[in-house]
Amino acid sequence: MTQHQLSRPGRHSDAAPRELVLDVGPVAHGGHFVARHEGRVVFVRHSIPGEKVRARLTDADDGSKFWRADVVEVLEASDDRRRHFWPLADSAAAWRKGGPPVGGAEFGHIRLERQRQLKSEVLAEQLKRLAGLDLRVDVEAVGQRPGSGEEHDGGGLAWRTRAGFAVTPDGRLGMHAHRSDVVVPVREMPLAVPGINELKLWELDLRGIARVEVAAPANGSRPLVLLAPEDDADPKRLGRILARLPHDVSVARFDPAKGQVLQLRGRTWVQESAAGHEYRVTGEGFWQIHKDAPETLVGAVRTFLHDGGYLLPGSAVADLYAGAGLFTAPLADAVGITGSVLSVEGSPGTSRDARKNLHGEGHVEIVQGRVERVLRNRPRRFDSLLIDPPRAGAGKAVVRQLMDSGPRAIAYVSCDPASFARDLGYFHAGGWKLEGLRAFDLYPHTHHLETVALLVPDA
């Protein structure tokens, strides 16, 4: 969820006004709300359906089918609006100070229950539009303290065990504004677990560093700070930064383009725990970022496959897009030594982690490579499958390969309702049906959600 450099805020034509007064309509996928100006769609961030707002155009070319805008003033507020827990991410407050808000907390002005309702509406709209399904699924809260749902001093905060940061030109820790190369200096990350904020990275002089990634496992094990130097960075600067960081924190240098991680101090990996297993995750290797996500998702998959009778001792199963083995290990437990598990992961480093994490499990086969290529070159029959693809989803070709492998059921874990709904449409076209679906709010105060689905042949 790190913000990327896509366009500059305030890009608009001379003909377009800088600000508009808009009546805000329904939520749209991507964290926007739909409004209209003289027939043109305007995607507005930081609003709520039913509000009247003054919005600043951030992307408004004359030839565009739609414009983008940020709220700068709320003229008629929704009852669901709350004071934003993070002033830097409060759009109106940020623009009053002359710049865009930091990205990554675009729903922070909405009460949590309403956030989940909006996410449910987005999921339902995507299922209807892309899969032809008229279905509404409630988005479940995860990891909130009892009674804290409407309180910003507890509800929906301190859940990120991983965070990515940019660096300002003068070497201060920062984060990008949405769809922007503007870096906003930060002195806290309220969505991050205490282990990240306690490092106080904003006190460091980070000149010469292009990017910083931090992982602080929920089990309290040793955190890892990854530093990506600029090409012309002074090598001595890494040493000075290293000296300012606590000695019980691992530090590594990494190259995002090459995927290389080089030890500076301690380990190049973190130790994670979930579902009764320990997992080594190296560098930027994928791991669910919400502190309660691993247990939540493993539990949902286990309920669908195991309790549904699709995951039995002696079964042949596959874990595709397997990462470091979060799901592989519980699948191996379920099928036992008389069964078999194929684990497929595209990233070489993460696949090596899976090999270490599943060491000694003779009935587990770890294969590094693209899922479609492995399935094509090594055709097999499976009793059940689990897939957890990246945000882009599995795609039509992979869906066809999955169905052709003859499983009785497929568990599909997704972090994007649009790609999930699109793939679900491919399954329907191939004679499969949606047997079960759960949705989880694993990204409070953002527009993101996670779904776990059970798919079976419609026979």
N, C-alpha and C positions, 0 to 999 in steps of 0.2 A: 504493500500500500504506500510505498514511497512515492512522493510526487515527482513527476517527470517534466522535462523542459519541452513544452509543446508550442506555446504561443505566449505573447506578451499581453498582460492585462491592458485594457484601454484601447485595443486595436479597433478602430472604427473609421468609417469613411467620413469625408467632410459633410456629406449629405445627411448622415445619420445623427440624431441628437445624442448628446452625451448621457442624459438621464431621461427616464420615462416614468410616468405614473401608471401602474399596472394593477389589474385585478387578477389575483393568482388562482389558478385552477388546480387540476389534479397533479399528483406526484408522477414523475416519469423515472424510468430506469437511469441510474447514474447519479442520483442525488439532486436532480433538478425538479422544478415545478413548472407547469405549463401555463404561460400567459400569452396574450395576443396583442399586437399593436398594428392597427391598420391592415389586418388580415395576415400578418406575418407572425409565426410562432416565435416566442421569446422564452428560452429556457432560463429560469430564474433560480439561483441558489440562495440558501439561507432564508427561505420563506416558509409558509405553511398554507395549504389550501384554504381559500376563503378570505385571505388577507388582502388589503389594499396597501401597496408599497410604492416607494420611490426607489427605482433601481438604476444602477450605473451600468451602462453597456461595456462589456469587456471584450466582446468579439462581434463586430457588426459590419461586415463587408456588404456593400450594396447587392452583390450578386448571390449572397448566401440565402439558402432556403429558410434558415432560422438564425436568430441572434442569441447571444448569451449575455447574462447580466447578473450582478450581485446586488442584493438589497443594501441600500444606504440609509433608508428611513422607513419605519413602519407607521403607516398612516392609520390603518385600522387593524388591530392585532387580533389574532386568534386566541381563544381561551387556552389553547394548548401551548402557547409560547411561554417560555421561562427565560430568566437571565442566563446567558451563556456562561458555562463554568470556566471558560478559558478566554480571557479578553482578546488575546492575539487571534483567536479563531472567530471572534464576533465580527461579522461583516460590517455592520453599521459603525461600530466603534473603530475598526481598523481604517475604514475609508475616511472617517472624520480626521484621523491622524495623517491622512495623505497617501495610504497605500493599501494593497489588497490584504485580506485575511490569510493566515496560514492555512494550508490544506489539512485534511485528515480528521476534522471534527465538524463536518458540515450539517449534522443534525443536532448539535449540542444545544440549540435554542429551543428544542421541542421536548416535552415531557416524554419519559421513556415508554410509557404504555402507548402513546400516540406514535412514537417512532416505529414500534413493532407493528402497529396497524398499517402504517404507510408501507412498510416492507412487505407485509402480507398482500397489500393491494398491488404492488409492483410484481410480485411473484404470480398472482392471479392473472394480471394483464398479460404477462409474458407467456404463461401457459395457454391462455385463450388465443393469443395472436399467433404463436409459433407452433403450438402442439394441438390446437383445436379442442382443448380441455376446459370445461367450465367448472373450475374447482377453486375453493378458497381454503387455505391452510393457515392456521394461526401460527405466528412466529413465537417460539418459546424463549422466555428469559433464561439466561445461564449465569450462574455465579453471583447473583445479587444477594446482598444481606437482607434478611426478612425486614420488611417495613421501610426499606430504603429506596423503593422504586421512584419516588418523586423527589428525593433529596440529592442535590449535587455533591454533598459531602460524603457520599457513599455509593449511590446508585450509578452503575455504568462506568465507573472510573477504575484506574489502577489494574487493568487487565492485560495490557500488552507486555509480553515477555521479550519481544523483539521490537526494535525501533531503528529507523534509518534517518540520518541527518545529512544536510548539506552544510556548506561552510560559506560565510559571507566573504567578500573580497578582503576585508580587514582581519580575517581569521577567527570570526566568532561562530559558535555553533548556531545553526539555523535550520529552517525547513522551507520548502518551496510553497508558494501560493499555488492554488489550483491551476493546472494547465499553463504554467508560467515558469520563466527563468528567474523571476524575482525570488530572492532568498530572504526570509524574515528571521531576524535574530530571535532566539528563544532562550529562556532561562528556566524552563520547566516543561515537562511533557505529562500532563495530568492523566492521560490514558495509560501511561506506562506503569509497570510495577515499581515499588519503591527501590528495588535493586538497581534500576536504571537511573532514576533521578538522584539517588544517593551518590552516584559517581561524579555529579556536578561538572559534567563535561563543558558546560557553558563558561566555566572559569579558566579554561585552557586557551592558550594562544595556538590556534590551529592553522596558521598560515602555512601554505604548502600542502595542505590536505584537501582533497577534492570531495571526499565523502567519508562518513563515519557510520558504521553499523554496530549495534550493541545487542547482545543476547544475555538475558539474566533468567536462567531456568526457574520455574515455579517451585522446584524442589529445594531451592536454596543453594545448589551447587555453584561452583566457581563461574562468575560471569566472564564473558569474552568481549573485548573491544577490537573491532576491525578497522584499520586505517588504510584508506586508499590515497596514496600520495599523488600529487600532480607530477607530470612528466619531468619538470625541471626543479623538483623540490630538493632542498638541501638535506642530505642524508642525516646531518647532525640534528635536524629539527625533530625527527622521529625519536631520537634519544631524549631530547628535552621533554617531549610530550610523555614519553614512557616514565620519566622520573616523577612526573606530577600525578600519575595514576596510582591508586592503592596497590600495594604489593601482592594482595591476594586476588588480583584481577588478571586474567590472561589477556595478552595483547598480541595481535598479529597484523602483519602487513598483507594487503590483498589487492589483486588486480581483477576488477570486475569483468574486463573484456576476456582475459585468459582463464579466469576461474582459479588462479593460483593463490594459495595462502601460505605465507612464510612466517614462521615463529619468531616473535620478538621476545616474549616472556611467557612462561607457563605453557598452556596448551593451545592448539589451533582448533579445538573443538569444545563443545559443552556436553555435559551429561544430563540427559532428560529422563523423566520417569513417567510411565503410563501403563495402565492395565496390568500391573504386576511385573513389568519388564523395565530394564534400563536400556537407554538408547544413546549412542554416540552420534552427534551431529556436528560435522566439520564446517567451519567457515560460515558461508552464507547458505549452507544446505537447508532445504525446506523443513520447517516444523510449524505446526499450528501455533499462531501467535497468542491466542487467548489462553490464559493460564488454565482454564477448565475445559478447553476445547478437546484435547486428546481423549480424556476420559468420556466426555459427552459423545463424541463421534464414534468411538469404539463401542460404547454402549448401544447406540442406535443401530449400528451395523450388526452387532451381535443379536439384538432383538429381532431384526428382520430376517437374518439368515439362519441363526441357530434355532431360535424359538419357532421359526416358520418351518423347520424340518429340512432346510436346504443345506445345512452344514453339519455333517455327521462324521463320526469316526470312520476313517477309511476313504473319505471323499477326496477327489482331485479338484483343487481350487487354484485360482490365480489372483494375485494382487498386482494390478496394473497401474502405472504411474506411482510406484510403491514408495518413493522417497527412501528414508532411512529405515523403514520397516515398521512404522507405527501400527499398521493393520496386519502386516505379515506375521508378526509374533503371535497375536491372539488367534489368527487363522490356523497357525501351526499347532497351537494348543488344542484347538477344537477338533482337527482331523486326526491328531495323534500320529504315532510313528507308522501306523498302517496306511495313512493317507499321504498326500503330496501337495506341496505348495510351490507354485512358480511365481517368483517376484521379479517384476520388470521395471527398470528405472532408466531414464535417458541420461541423467547427469552422471558422469564417471565418478566424481568425488562422492556424491550421495550414494551411489551404488556400492562403492567401497565401504561406506559406513554400514550399509545394510548387511554386507558380507561379514563385517566384524560383529554387528549386533545379533546376527543369527548363527554365529559360529557354533558348531557342535550340533546343529539341527540337521541331521542327515536327510530328513525328508523335505527339506526346503532347498530349492534351486534358485540361485540369484543370477539374473541375466541383465547385463547392461546393454541398453540399446533402445531405439525408438519402438514404441509399442506396435505400430503397424508392421514394422519390418520383422520384429521377433515373431509375431503371429503368422506372418506370411511365410517365413523361412522355417518355422518349427510348428507346423499345424498340429494341434492336439485337441482332444475332447475334454471338457471340464464339467464337473457337477454344478459348480457355481463360480461366479466371478465377482471381484470387487474392483471398481475403478474410481480413482480420485484424480481426474485430469486437471491441468492448469486452467486458468480463467477462460481460455479459448475453447474449452470443452474437448470432447473426443473427436467429433467430426463424422461425416457420413461414411467414409471408408472404414474407419475403425469400428463404428457401430455395426456395419455389415459383418466384419470379421468376428466381432463378439457374438453375434447371433449365430453365425455359421459354426462356432465352436461347440454348439449344442448344450449350453448350460440349462439347468432347470430354473435358475434365478440369477439376477445380477443386482448387486448393491451399487448404487451410483452416488458418490459423494461429490458435491459441487459447491463452488464459491461464487457462481455467477448464474442468476436466474435466466438470463437470455440464452447463453450457450446451452444450459441444461434443457430449457424448453425446446430449443431447436433440435438437440439430440433426441429428446423424447419423441418429437415428431418423426424422426427417422425410425425409431423403434416401433412406433405405431404403424408406420407404413410397412414394416417388416413382419407384422403379425404379433407384436408384443403389446402388453398393457401395463399400466401403472398399478401395482398392487398396494403400495403404501408410500406415504410421503410425510416427512417431518422437516420443519424449518427451525433454525436456531439463530438467536441474536448473539452471535459470537463477535460482533463488531459494534458495540453500543456507541451511540453518538456519531456514527457514520451511516451511509446508505447501504453498506454491505450486509449480507446474510449468508448463511450456509444451509444447504439442504442435504438430506439423505433420503434416497428413494429406493424402493424395491420394485424391480421389473421382472415380469414372468411372461412366458409365451401365452398368448391368448388362444388356448386350445380347449 
